[in-house]
Amino acid sequence: MLDSQPVAVPANVSCTALVPWCPPSPPPSLDLGKIAGLEAITAGALLLKSFPPRRFVVDPWLREGETALIWAASGVGKTMLSLSMAMAMATGGSVGGWSAEKPNKVVYIDGEMHLQDVRDRVDMLKTTGAVTLGAPGLLDTNLVFFSRQAQPRDAVFFDLTTEEGRDSILRACDTLGAEVLILDNFTTLSEQLEDENAAHAFKKIQRFLLQTKQAGLTTILIHHARKDGNALRGSASIEVTFEVVLELRRPKIERMGAACFSPHFGKFRQKKGEQLLPRLWSLTDAGWEIGEEVDLDADNAALHCVKSLQFVSQTEVAAHLGLAKGTVSKHLATAVERKLISREDLKDCFAKARRLREEGVGDDLDTMEEEHASTEDY
């Protein structure tokens, strides 16, 4: 019979010596290389990977390598804003409080306008100071246009709906060393799109936008709104790949015959700040004017212009609305008759507007004496 007493371990022998020794497993490799022809990376390697800072191409809402969709109804000012941003990005300048951290090589593909109209708009934006050019000399070389209207009749222009068209855009950008690509606009650059309301019709275009990211391009696509102006044309699936979706809304009180809109960020993957709050952008002979939008809570636009305290006279209200001064006077008289406001309050609004402007511009009071008795017209 075996002795059941435990065996004593000599004092000079470690307990661990009784456990079979196994060599330690080597640490897993963090470098996977290519698998199925594609680059793969482990979480460990990703955490160890360093990335250079991603600069803003349009500070504070568009970084290099990202894509943005800008859409609006016809006549709101999509192209004027796009050209303004292109000029700012090309020179490291700014427009309306949005700025480029450094100059960029910009390729602007226009599928609609006559080249002369493009020239006239760029010249106007430059001469009026609507765009603050960072390095003015770079505008001549850093902004490159491809205009459909400037091509021979038998030339095949860029088309986002064909493989050849998409490849030719990427080749052109590569040849020119482009950093920014602006496509104006989706409808005129998608000739062979069969059904813009079908989600599957946009798959190849989505793939193209992803390719521009892989190529390091910052891409801006300009698009139209539906006829009712409440949504962009075509399938909403087009929004999927964009970091930024920017809608340019018609203001409640429009400035006739000029680009005028309020930017609204419907999709934005970064932290929003004060610079992204909706403001009223209006393009005037003196460049872009940016201010608060008039709150229209009744049907009398002239009255609400007066109440906004942005206008010191009926002449200014008339110019803003694109109406004759006599028409504005009649509208205000109607407001008084309907007891929406008194004559005294109208006069007080104009007086307050003059005081506010005086505080804002010092002694520049050109408009103060312009219509001292303007409220007597009605």
Helices and strands as residue ranges (DSSP letters): G 15-18, E 34-35, E 38-39, H 43-48, E 56-58, E 62-63, E 67-72, H 78-91, E 94-95, E 98-99, E 106-110, H 115-127, G 136-138, H 139-142, E 143-147, G 148-150, H 163-176, E 180-184, G 199-202, H 203-214, E 218-224, G 236-239, E 244-249, E 260-268, G 274-276, E 280-284, E 287-291, H 301-307, H 314-321, H 325-337, H 343-361, G 374-376
